[in-house]
């Protein structure tokens, strides 16, 4: 390996493709580029080729392209479960064509799933362990020798993804509707959801001052696709998941009012009764003290609220409910008991796919997705539950660092011990 050799790592998700140029010797990041969606199953190969070529061209200056010796990409929609897996074939065809277009003749070109790349992004570039994506949707994997050996979940918003961003957003709307017709406990979510979906102020339960007694700021409900923009719904189409099951393809999380805006991919949550909003009867005793005082909400205003809210929800693709998940996190921070109970149940759901992988005590568990980031609303809740399995979370923002490490390994070099940038 020569000191001037370079490698390229790509993280190609449902809403964006990011390329990183790095030293083949020590993994130092030397350049970056971002382009359009990179899901290998949902983006046509010619368009995928264009996006890959654009991202790599931005990351790799033309004079340096002859020095690139290895390229590795983590793609939403791609896996190496079989030699003829469609997503992998699409990704490889598009990546090969993009590199040829740019005059990059790398000795090694590798394709993996975005979750495999994210797993490799953890400190030390682990080869074996568990991966958990918790964005708009939810999927867990057992990784063996840096390849997916078993997948649990990732079934999409209609059939699964319990505890993900869509599930949380839908739970917020259901809690609001139940408060409006008297079936559910008072919750500031009714006001927050109504404002986000354009319900007239005069129909809202806390119309004058907002749900928390001050000005309302809904800017945090945006984001990269789903919770802020369902990708495809996008965000690793999801946020990291070959099935469109949620993931993290962005940097930062709209799920917290502070901190980076991350991607919560759109792959929704289950439509089963288990995701029903929490009523006062199932709120714990300590949380019950934080139920908001019931507003003076007349029957006529309640009826007007429902009349406006239901059409607003039905007018958009269901996965767009994921953008309401940050409202639940915000309400929980203000001690809203219903919102807190929704997050508690979501954390219980996230534990299920991890448990189904039959983890060994102390085994590596790498997580990605806005729900579990440093400021993620489920991070502390899930970590507490993981103690019963002898596990702790390592969170990564995306798969770029892992893709660089996989490229270096493909060229015979060691992965970097820690990320460094110039």
C-alpha positions in Angstrom: 0.0 0.0 0.0 1.4 3.4 -1.1 1.1 6.5 1.0 -0.7 8.3 -1.8 -3.3 5.6 -2.2 -6.9 6.8 -1.7 -10.2 5.0 -1.0 -13.9 6.1 -1.3 -16.7 5.1 1.0 -20.4 5.7 0.2 -23.5 5.8 2.3 -26.5 5.7 -0.2 -29.8 6.1 1.5 -33.4 6.8 0.6 -33.0 10.6 0.4 -29.4 11.2 -0.2 -26.1 9.7 -1.2 -22.9 10.8 0.6 -19.4 10.0 -0.6 -16.2 10.3 1.5 -12.6 10.4 0.2 -10.0 9.1 2.6 -6.4 8.0 2.9 -6.0 4.3 2.3 -3.2 4.3 4.9 -4.8 5.8 7.9 -8.4 6.6 7.0 -8.1 10.4 7.2 -11.1 12.1 5.6 -9.9 14.2 2.7 -13.1 15.1 0.9 -16.9 14.7 0.9 -19.8 15.0 -1.6 -23.5 14.7 -1.3 -26.1 14.0 -4.1 -29.6 12.6 -4.5 -31.3 9.4 -3.3 -29.4 6.1 -3.4 -31.8 3.3 -2.6 -30.9 0.5 -4.9 -34.4 -0.9 -5.1 -36.4 2.3 -5.6 -34.1 4.5 -7.6 -33.8 3.5 -11.3 -30.3 2.4 -12.2 -29.6 5.2 -14.6 -30.6 7.8 -12.0 -28.8 6.0 -9.3 -25.7 6.1 -11.5 -26.0 9.8 -11.9 -26.4 10.4 -8.1 -23.3 8.2 -7.3 -21.2 9.9 -10.0 -22.2 13.3 -8.7 -21.4 12.5 -5.0 -18.1 10.9 -5.9 -17.1 13.7 -8.3 -17.7 16.2 -5.5 -15.6 14.2 -3.0 -12.7 13.3 -5.3 -10.9 16.1 -7.2 -10.2 15.1 -10.8 -6.4 15.1 -10.3 -6.8 12.5 -7.5 -9.0 10.1 -9.2 -6.2 7.9 -10.6 -5.0 7.4 -7.0 -8.3 5.7 -5.8 -7.5 2.1 -5.2 -10.7 0.9 -3.5 -14.4 1.9 -3.3 -17.1 0.5 -1.0 -20.7 1.5 -0.8 -23.4 0.8 1.7 -26.8 1.0 -0.1 -30.3 1.0 1.2 -32.1 -1.7 -0.6 -29.0 -3.8 -1.1 -27.9 -6.9 0.7 -25.6 -9.9 -0.1 -28.0 -12.6 1.0 -27.7 -14.1 -2.5 -25.5 -13.5 -5.5 -28.5 -12.5 -7.6 -30.1 -10.3 -5.0 -31.7 -7.5 -7.1 -30.7 -4.5 -4.9 -27.1 -5.6 -4.8 -27.0 -6.1 -8.5 -28.5 -2.7 -9.1 -26.0 -1.1 -6.7 -23.0 -2.8 -8.2 -24.1 -1.9 -11.8 -24.7 1.7 -11.0 -21.5 2.1 -8.9 -19.4 0.4 -11.6 -20.9 2.7 -14.3 -20.4 5.8 -12.1 -16.7 5.1 -11.5 -16.2 4.4 -15.2 -17.7 7.7 -16.1 -15.3 9.5 -13.7 -12.3 7.6 -14.9 -11.8 5.8 -11.5 -10.3 2.4 -12.1 -10.3 1.0 -8.5 -8.8 -2.4 -7.8 -11.6 -3.2 -5.4 -15.2 -2.3 -5.7 -17.6 -3.6 -2.9 -21.3 -3.3 -2.2 -23.0 -3.9 1.1 -26.3 -2.9 2.7 -26.4 0.5 4.4 -27.0 -1.3 7.8 -23.8 -3.4 7.3 -21.9 -0.2 6.6 -23.4 1.5 9.6 -22.4 -1.4 11.8 -18.8 -1.2 10.5 -18.9 2.6 11.4 -18.7 1.7 15.1 -15.4 2.2 16.9 -13.0 -0.6 16.0 -14.9 -1.6 12.8 -16.5 -4.6 14.4 -17.0 -7.7 12.3 -19.7 -9.5 14.4 -22.6 -8.4 16.6 -26.1 -6.8 16.4 -27.3 -3.8 14.5 -30.5 -1.9 15.2 -32.1 0.8 13.1 -34.7 3.0 14.7 -35.8 5.8 12.5 -39.2 6.1 10.9 -39.2 2.3 10.9 -37.4 -0.4 12.8 -35.2 -3.3 11.8 -32.6 -5.4 13.6 -29.8 -7.6 12.2 -27.3 -10.1 13.3 -24.0 -9.3 11.6 -21.5 -12.1 11.1 -18.1 -11.5 9.4 -19.5 -8.0 8.4 -22.4 -9.5 6.5 -26.1 -9.8 7.5 -26.8 -13.3 8.8 -30.3 -12.7 10.1 -32.9 -9.9 9.9 -35.8 -9.2 12.3 -38.5 -6.7 11.5 -38.3 -4.1 8.8 -41.8 -5.0 7.6 -42.9 -1.5 6.7 -45.5 0.8 8.4 -48.5 -1.3 7.5 -47.3 -4.6 8.9 -44.6 -3.8 11.4 -42.0 -1.3 12.5 -43.5 -0.9 15.9 -41.8 1.7 18.0 -40.5 3.7 15.0 -41.1 7.2 14.0 -44.3 6.5 12.0 -45.7 4.4 14.9 -44.9 7.3 17.4 -46.5 9.9 15.0 -49.6 7.8 14.5 -49.9 7.3 18.3 -49.8 11.1 18.7 -52.7 11.5 16.3 -54.7 8.7 17.9 -54.2 10.2 21.4 -55.4 13.6 20.1 -58.5 12.1 18.6 -59.3 10.1 21.7 -59.0 13.2 23.9 -61.3 15.1 21.5 -64.1 12.5 21.7 -63.7 11.8 25.4 -62.1 8.3 25.2 -58.6 9.4 26.2 -56.8 11.4 28.8 -56.0 15.1 28.5 -52.8 15.6 26.6 -51.0 18.5 25.1 -50.5 16.3 22.0 -54.0 17.3 20.9 -53.0 20.9 20.6 -49.5 20.2 19.1 -50.8 17.8 16.5 -53.7 20.1 15.6 -51.3 23.0 15.0 -48.9 20.9 12.9 -51.8 19.7 10.7 -53.4 23.1 10.2 -56.4 22.8 12.5 -57.9 26.3 13.0 -56.7 27.9 16.3 -60.3 28.4 17.6 -60.8 24.6 17.5 -57.7 23.8 19.5 -57.9 22.7 23.2 -55.2 25.1 24.3 -55.9 27.7 21.7 -54.6 30.9 23.3 -51.2 30.0 24.7 -50.2 26.8 22.9 -49.8 23.5 24.6 -47.0 24.6 26.9 -48.2 28.1 27.7 -46.0 29.9 25.2 -45.4 30.5 21.5 -45.5 27.3 19.4 -42.5 26.4 17.2 -43.1 23.6 14.8 -39.8 23.9 13.0 -38.5 20.8 14.7 -41.1 18.7 12.9 -39.2 18.9 9.6 -36.4 16.6 8.9 -35.1 14.4 6.4 -37.9 12.3 5.3 -40.5 11.3 7.6 -40.0 12.8 10.9 -39.4 15.5 8.9 -39.9 13.8 5.7 -40.9 10.2 5.0 -38.5 8.8 2.6 -40.2 6.1 1.5 -40.4 6.7 1.8 -36.8 7.5 2.0 -34.2 7.9 4.6 -32.4 4.8 3.9 -35.6 3.9 2.6 -36.0 3.8 5.1 -33.6 5.0 7.3 -31.3 2.3 6.9 -33.0 -0.7 5.7 -33.1 -2.7 2.6 -36.8 -3.2 3.1 -37.4 0.5 3.4 -37.5 0.1 7.1 -36.2 3.1 8.4 -32.6 4.2 8.9 -30.2 6.9 9.2 -29.1 8.5 6.2 -28.6 12.0 7.2 -26.7 13.7 9.9 -28.8 14.7 12.9 -32.2 14.2 14.1 -35.4 16.1 13.9 -36.5 14.0 16.8 -34.9 16.3 19.3 -35.4 19.9 19.6 -31.6 20.2 20.0 -28.7 18.5 18.5 -28.1 17.4 14.9 -30.9 16.8 12.5 -30.8 13.1 11.7 -32.7 11.1 9.4 -35.4 9.1 10.4 -36.4 7.0 7.6 -39.8 6.3 6.5 -40.7 2.9 7.1 -43.5 2.9 9.3 -45.0 1.2 12.1 -47.6 -1.5 12.7 -51.2 -0.9 12.2 -52.1 -3.3 15.0 -54.0 -2.5 18.1 -50.8 -2.7 20.1 -50.0 0.8 19.0 -53.2 2.3 20.4 -52.7 5.6 22.2 -52.4 5.5 26.0 -55.5 6.3 28.1 -55.5 7.7 31.6 -56.3 4.2 32.9 -52.9 2.8 31.9 -50.7 5.8 32.8 -48.5 5.0 35.8 -49.2 6.6 39.1 -46.1 8.9 39.0 -46.8 9.9 35.4 -50.5 10.5 36.1 -49.5 13.6 38.1 -48.3 15.1 34.9 -51.6 14.8 33.0 -52.3 18.3 31.8 -55.3 20.0 33.2 -58.4 19.5 31.0 -58.9 22.6 28.9 -62.3 24.3 28.6 -62.9 22.5 25.3 -66.6 22.7 24.3 -68.3 19.9 22.4 -68.6 22.2 19.4 -64.9 22.9 19.4 -64.1 19.2 19.8 -66.3 18.4 16.9 -64.7 21.1 14.8 -61.2 19.8 15.8 -62.0 16.2 14.6 -63.7 17.6 11.4 -60.5 19.4 10.4 -57.9 16.9 11.7 -59.2 13.7 10.1 -59.2 15.1 6.5 -55.7 16.6 7.0 -54.4 13.2 8.0 -56.1 11.3 5.2 -54.9 13.8 2.6 -51.3 12.7 2.8 -49.5 9.3 2.5 -49.8 7.5 5.9 -46.0 7.4 6.3 -46.0 11.2 6.6 -47.3 10.8 10.1 -43.7 10.1 11.0 -43.0 13.9 10.9 -45.2 14.2 14.1 -42.9 12.0 16.2 -40.8 15.1 17.4 -44.0 16.5 18.9 -44.3 13.4 21.2 -40.7 13.9 22.3 -41.3 17.6 23.0 -44.5 16.8 25.0 -42.7 14.2 27.0 -40.0 16.7 27.8 -42.8 18.9 29.2 -43.9 16.0 31.4 -47.0 15.1 29.4 -47.9 11.7 30.8 -49.6 10.4 27.6 -46.6 11.3 25.5 -44.3 9.7 28.1 -46.3 6.5 28.0 -46.1 6.4 24.1 -42.3 6.6 24.3 -42.2 4.0 27.0 -44.2 1.6 24.8 -42.0 2.5 21.8 -38.9 1.5 23.8 -40.6 -1.8 24.7 -41.2 -2.4 21.0 -37.6 -1.7 20.1 -36.4 -4.3 22.6 -38.4 -7.0 20.8 -36.3 -7.4 17.6 -33.1 -7.3 19.6 -34.4 -10.0 21.9 -35.5 -12.1 18.9 -31.8 -12.1 17.7 -31.0 -14.1 20.9 -28.1 -11.8 22.0 -25.3 -12.9 24.1 -24.4 -10.9 27.2 -21.9 -8.2 26.4 -22.3 -8.6 22.6 -21.8 -5.5 20.4 -25.0 -3.7 19.6 -24.6 -0.8 17.1 -27.6 1.5 16.6 -28.4 4.1 14.0 -31.4 6.4 13.4 -32.7 9.6 14.9 -34.7 7.9 17.7 -31.5 6.6 19.3 -29.0 9.4 18.8 -27.3 11.3 21.5 -30.4 13.4 21.9 -32.8 10.7 20.7 -36.1 10.4 22.7 -35.7 6.6 23.1 -32.0 6.4 23.9 -32.2 6.4 27.7 -35.4 4.3 27.7 -34.0 1.6 25.6 -30.6 1.5 27.3 -32.4 0.9 30.6 -34.2 -2.1 29.0 -31.1 -3.4 27.4 -29.4 -3.8 30.8 -31.7 -6.9 31.3 -29.9 -8.5 28.3 -26.5 -7.4 29.3 -26.2 -5.0 26.3 -25.4 -1.4 25.7 -25.8 0.8 22.6 -23.1 2.1 20.3 -24.7 4.8 18.2 -23.4 5.9 14.7 -24.7 8.7 12.6 -24.5 6.9 9.3 -22.4 4.3 7.3 -19.8 6.6 5.7 -17.0 5.8 8.2 -17.9 2.1 7.9 -17.8 2.2 4.2 -14.4 3.8 4.3 -13.2 1.0 6.6 -14.7 -1.6 4.3 -12.9 -0.1 1.3 -9.6 -0.1 3.2 -10.2 -3.7 4.3 -11.0 -4.6 0.7 -7.6 -3.2 -0.3 -5.8 -5.1 2.4 -5.4 -2.2 4.9 -6.5 -2.1 8.5 -9.5 0.0 9.6 -8.8 3.2 11.4 -8.9 3.0 15.2 -10.8 6.3 15.4 -12.2 8.9 13.0 -10.0 11.7 12.0 -10.5 14.6 9.7 -8.3 17.1 8.0 
